[in-house]
Amino acid sequence: MRKIAAAMLALALLLAACGEGSFTEAELRGMLEAKATREILAFEYGDYDGDGVDEAFALVGAKLDDGSIMGELWYAGPNGAQMLEASETGYWGLIDVFVFGGRRFAVVEEYYTTGALVNLWGVKDGQPYREKISGHGGGLKEISENSFLLYHSALDAMLDAGLGFCMGRTWKPYWFHWDGDGFREYGGTKITEEQLRRCEGAAEILDGIYGITGDIFYRGNGIININHTVLQSEGDIGNYCVTVQLDGESVAVVETGDPSGFYLPALAPDIAAYPELPEIFN
């Protein structure tokens, strides 16, 4: 029976490689079980690259008490099974599948003591590849079709005057989208307080900010991040941010969670797109 199963699997691989037929869930699991030496604990399969052939991503290893997995991420497809990466210093969450631009992507988060980093995998011509967005934050959250948030963990809540560096962990969302060809971040173009005050509602928001206004970033989805600092005891400086949404020529505050810390122009500069300013700021 084992020889027959192996022969059937080899035939399925040959047909898929020739562009004929696809794989069943059992066949994909069989590829993984033949090469991975540890138990399959998470498994997601489907046609990731739209070629009519199903592929699979899987996590193998040991399950921890909280349900997370310490082990390896694997792929199975037309060219057989292969290990993609191992969890060296953290541990995996379960595999989620997201669809952007009509394409499927496997999303696996690797968790650490103070945060998480997303690993986003796609398939092209039967081969798995890791998207450039991987490693730039965690907690992927869809907010609309083809748009989503990633959360950045940073030590930026306060500048300690005595130590000379920032401390205090914060978690802030950054905005991303699928532009038809790949993933892009809504990068921030710097504007001045005077430019922002031209918007209806801005004066009330800015006048209510305690401390000194710092960098202000306008993003292509209308999001505006306002960084500001507050002098605290013993010369320490607290970092804070207010986020607003531009709608036409007016702005309103957007709730993003903890207001501590400061925003960067981009979390992932290599894939960020920085917008031209709308007419109201020119």
N, C-alpha and C positions, 0 to 999 in steps of 0.2 A: 504493500500500500504506500509506503514511504517513497519508493521509487516512482510509482505512478503519480503521486502528488507532485514530486519534483519535476517529472516530465511535463505535467500539465502546466506548472508554473513557468517552466522554461519556454513552453509554447506560447503562453500568454505574453511573456516578455518579448518574444520574437514578433508576434503579431502587432503589439503596441508600438514597437520600434519601427515597424513597417507602415504605421499609420492605420492599422486595421484592428478594430475591436478596442476594448477597454479592460479595466481590472475590476473584479468584485472586491468587496470589503475583505472577504476571506483571503483572497490572493494577495492583497496588499499587506494584511497582517502576517501572512505566511512569509513574505519577503523579509519583513522585520524580524520575525522569530528565528529565521534561518541565520541571521547575522548578529543581531543584538543578543547579548548574553544575559540580560536582565529583564525583569517583568515589564510588560507594556502597561502603563498606568493611565495614560491619556492618549486618545486616538481621534483624529479628525480627517475625513477623506472627502474628496470631491474633485471636480474639474477646475483646477486653479488657474490654468492659462487659456481656457476656452478652446482647446484643441480636440475635445471629445473623448479624451483619455483621463480617467481619474488618477489622482495622486493622493498621498497621505503624509501627514506629519504626526509624530508620536513622541511621547515622553516615556522613557524607560528608567528604572531605578528603584528607589525606596520611597514610600510615602511616609511623611512625618505626621505627628499627632494632630497638627492643625490642618491637614489635608494637602499641604504643599509637597513638592517632589524634589528630592535630591537625586540628580542623575544626569541623563543625556537627552538631547533633542535629536530625533532621527527623521529621515525622509525616505519614502518609498515611491518609485515611479517607473517609467519605461526602462531606465537603466539599472534597475534593482534598488537595493536599500543602501543608505550611507548615513553615517553619524555626522551631524552638522556642528554641534558644539556641546560642551559639557559645562555644567554648573560648577565652577571652580571655587568661588568664594561665597555664593549665595544659594538660593533654592528657587525652583520654578513654581509658578502658579499653573493652573490648567490652561489648555489651548483654547483660545477664542478665535472665531472666524468672522472677519469683517469683509464687506463688499464695498469697494470704491471704484467708481467708473465702470461698473459691470464686471470687475475682476475680484477674485477671491484672494484673501491674504490670511495667513495664519499668524496670530499674535500671541506671543508668550512673554510673560513678564518674569524677570529674574529679581527676586526680592533680597534686600539687604537689611541690616539693622535699622537704618534711618530712611529708607526709601525703596524705590523700585525703578528698574530700567526696562523699557519695552524692547522686545525683539520682534521685528515684523518681517515675515518671509513670504515671498511670492514664487511663482514658477514661470519660466520662460523656455519654450522649446523643450519641455520635459526636464529642465534642470532647475533646481532650487537656487534662489539667490536672496541675499539679505539686503533689505532696503536701507538706504543711507540714513533714513530717519531713526533707525535702531540706535539705542544707547543714549537718546536725547530725551530723557524724562520717562515717566511712567503714568499709570492710571489712565490709559487711553479711554476717552469718553466722547462718543458721537454727539454733536449738537445740532446737526442738520445733514442733509444729503451731501456726502463728500467733504464734510467739514468736521473737525474734532479737536479736542483739547489733549495736551500732554502736561503733566504736572512736574515741576522742577523742584527738587529738594536742594536747599542751599543754606549755608551758614552766613546769614546777612541781616539778622534782626537788629543788631546793635554793633557799633564800633566801640570797643573797649579802649578807653583812653590810656589806661595803664599798660595793657598788653600790646596795644598798637595794631590789633587786627579785629575782624568781625567775628561775632559769635551769636548763638541763638538760631536754631533751625526754623526755616519757614518752608512752606509748600505753595507754589504759585502756578496757575494755569498759563500756558502759552497756546497760541492758536495756529492750527495747521489745516491744510486742505489738499485734495487731489485735483490737479489742474488739467487732467486729460492725458498727460504724459508721465507724470510722477508726482510725488509728494512735495509740497512746498510749505514753508512757514510764512505766516504773515509777519514779515520783518517790520521794525519800527523806524520811521523817519522822524527825526527830531524836529519839534516845533517849539515856539516860544510861548510864554504865558500871555503875552500881548496878542499873539495870533489866536490862541484858544479863547480869549475873552470876547472875540468877535461873535462867538456862538451864543445863541439864546440859552440861558440857564448856566453858562459857564462862570459868570461872575459870582453867583451865589455859592457855587461849589468851591471855587478857588478861595473866596473870602472866608469860607468855613474851615479851610485847612489850617491846622495849627503848625507853626514852625516855618521852615524855609523851603520854598518850592525848588525842586531840582530839575533833572531831565524830564521832559515830556515827550512821549513817543506816540505818533499816529500810525496806525496799521491799516492795511488795505481793506479790511472788513469793517472799518469804522470804529474799531476799538482804540481808545486813547488811554495810555497809562501815565499817571502823574506821580512821579516820585517826590517825596518830601522828607526832610529830616527835622528832628526835635532834639534840642539840647537837654540832656538829663543830668542827674546828680554826678558829681565828681568828674565832670567833663565828658562823660560818655555821650555818644550820639545815637539816637534811635532812628532807624530807617523804616519808612512807611510808604504805602502807595494807595492811590485811589484810581479806580478804573471807571471810565465813562464810555458811553456809546454815542457816536455821532449819527444823527438821523436828519438828513437834509441840512439845516443850519442850526439845529439845536442839539444839546447834549443832555444826557441823564445818567445818573450813577448806575453802574452794574455791580451786582454782588458777586464777588469772586472768592469769598472765604476770609481767612485771616489777612488783615491789612498790613501785617509786618513784612519787612524786607523791601527790596527794590527790584524794579524790572530792568532787564537788559534789552538792547535793541533787538536781539534775536537769541533764542536758545540753541538753534542749529544754523549758524551763519552760512554753512556750505550749501544749504538748500533754501535759504530765506530769500524772499522777493520783497524789495523795499518800494513802497508806492510813491507815485507823484502826489503832491498835495492837491486837495480839492480847491476850487475857486475861492472859497471863503477864507482860506489861509494865505492866499496870494495877494 
